[in-house]
């Protein structure tokens, strides 16, 4: 895994997950389906983001 990736774990291996990334203003900046378990965040500016996978969400800080 690269430093520009975040890892998304699903209940079962090979299962697809819909991932949404929001900035702190609530604007959706990324939306995609993940099958590999890894999400590239290299195109995001530095800042704090919310990642939503299904009904779960978490906060992460992207530092460049």
Backbone as numpy.savetxt, mean C-alpha at the origin, in Angstrom:
# Nx Ny Nz CAx CAy CAz Cx Cy Cz
12.71 -7.94 -1.13 11.87 -6.76 -1.13 12.75 -5.52 -1.13
12.43 -4.57 -2.00 13.19 -3.33 -2.08 12.72 -2.36 -1.00
13.52 -1.32 -0.73 13.12 -0.31 0.24 11.94 0.51 -0.26
11.65 0.44 -1.54 10.53 1.19 -2.11 9.28 0.32 -2.24
9.22 -0.78 -1.51 8.06 -1.67 -1.51 7.50 -1.78 -0.10
6.21 -2.04 -0.02 5.63 -2.47 1.25 5.04 -3.84 1.00
4.97 -4.64 2.03 4.50 -6.02 1.88 3.07 -6.13 2.36
2.24 -6.78 1.56 0.84 -7.01 1.88 0.65 -8.51 2.03
0.21 -8.94 3.22 -0.03 -10.35 3.47 -1.52 -10.64 3.41
-1.88 -11.69 2.71 -3.27 -12.11 2.62 -3.46 -13.37 3.46
-4.72 -13.73 3.66 -5.01 -14.91 4.48 -4.44 -16.19 3.90
-4.45 -16.28 2.58 -3.93 -17.47 1.91 -2.94 -17.05 0.85
-1.93 -17.85 0.66 -0.92 -17.59 -0.36 -1.57 -17.57 -1.74
-1.19 -16.61 -2.57 -1.71 -16.51 -3.92 -3.04 -15.80 -4.04
-3.60 -15.39 -2.92 -4.88 -14.70 -2.91 -4.69 -13.24 -3.32
-5.60 -12.70 -4.10 -5.53 -11.30 -4.53 -6.05 -10.38 -3.42
-5.49 -9.18 -3.37 -5.94 -8.19 -2.41 -6.06 -6.85 -3.11
-7.16 -6.14 -2.87 -7.34 -4.80 -3.40 -6.68 -3.83 -2.42
-5.75 -3.03 -2.90 -4.99 -2.11 -2.05 -5.26 -0.68 -2.51
-5.57 0.18 -1.55 -5.76 1.61 -1.83 -4.81 2.40 -0.93
-4.18 3.43 -1.48 -3.29 4.29 -0.71 -3.84 5.71 -0.79
-4.00 6.33 0.38 -4.54 7.68 0.50 -3.51 8.60 1.15
-3.53 9.88 0.76 -2.72 10.86 1.49 -3.53 11.32 2.70
-2.97 12.20 3.52 -3.66 12.62 4.73 -4.84 13.56 4.46
-5.01 13.99 3.22 -6.17 14.79 2.84 -7.34 13.90 2.41
-7.13 12.58 2.44 -8.16 11.64 2.05 -8.24 11.39 0.56
-7.27 11.93 -0.19 -7.26 11.73 -1.64 -6.59 10.40 -1.97
-7.25 9.62 -2.81 -6.68 8.34 -3.22 -5.53 8.60 -4.20
-4.34 8.10 -3.88 -3.18 8.32 -4.74 -2.77 7.06 -5.49
-3.21 5.91 -5.02 -2.96 4.64 -5.72 -4.12 3.68 -5.45
-4.40 2.83 -6.41 -5.46 1.83 -6.28 -5.12 0.68 -7.21
-4.92 -0.50 -6.69 -4.55 -1.64 -7.52 -4.82 -2.95 -6.81
-4.76 -4.02 -7.56 -4.90 -5.38 -7.03 -3.52 -6.00 -6.93
-3.24 -6.59 -5.78 -1.92 -7.19 -5.53 -2.05 -8.70 -5.48
-1.20 -9.36 -6.25 -1.14 -10.82 -6.18 0.22 -11.29 -5.69
1.24 -10.45 -5.83 2.59 -10.85 -5.45 2.89 -10.59 -3.98
2.03 -9.82 -3.29 2.27 -9.50 -1.89 3.12 -8.26 -1.70
3.59 -7.64 -2.80 4.43 -6.46 -2.67 3.83 -5.30 -3.45
3.90 -4.12 -2.84 3.36 -2.91 -3.44 4.50 -1.91 -3.60
4.71 -1.42 -4.81 5.76 -0.44 -5.07 5.27 0.94 -4.67
6.07 1.65 -3.86 5.71 3.00 -3.43 6.75 4.01 -3.89
7.61 3.63 -4.83 8.70 4.50 -5.26 8.22 5.78 -5.94
6.99 5.84 -6.46 6.50 7.05 -7.11 5.83 8.03 -6.16
5.69 7.66 -4.88 5.04 8.54 -3.91 6.01 9.57 -3.35
5.52 10.79 -3.16 6.32 11.82 -2.50 6.52 11.45 -1.04
7.50 12.08 -0.39 7.68 11.90 1.05 6.43 12.36 1.77
6.04 11.65 2.81 4.86 12.03 3.57 4.24 10.86 4.29
3.10 11.12 4.91 2.37 10.11 5.66 1.19 9.66 4.81
0.98 8.36 4.72 -0.07 7.77 3.90 -0.86 6.74 4.69
-2.08 6.51 4.26 -2.93 5.46 4.82 -3.08 4.39 3.75
-2.84 3.15 4.13 -3.02 2.01 3.23 -4.24 1.24 3.69
-5.15 0.98 2.76 -6.33 0.19 3.09 -6.31 -1.08 2.25
-6.40 -2.20 2.94 -6.49 -3.52 2.30 -7.77 -4.15 2.83
-8.78 -4.21 1.98 -10.09 -4.70 2.44 -10.64 -3.77 3.50
-10.95 -4.30 4.67 -11.47 -3.48 5.75 -10.39 -3.03 6.73
-9.17 -3.50 6.52 -8.06 -3.12 7.41 -7.31 -1.91 6.85
-6.82 -1.06 7.73 -6.02 0.07 7.28 -4.87 0.31 8.25
-3.81 0.92 7.73 -2.65 1.26 8.54 -1.99 2.50 7.99
-1.17 3.12 8.79 -0.48 4.34 8.40 0.99 4.02 8.16
1.59 4.64 7.16 3.03 4.51 6.96 3.61 5.85 6.54
4.90 6.01 6.81 5.62 7.22 6.46 6.60 6.87 5.35
6.55 7.61 4.26 7.48 7.42 3.15 8.54 8.52 3.23
9.77 8.12 3.45 10.88 9.07 3.54 11.83 8.83 2.39
12.24 9.92 1.76 13.19 9.80 0.66 14.50 10.39 1.04
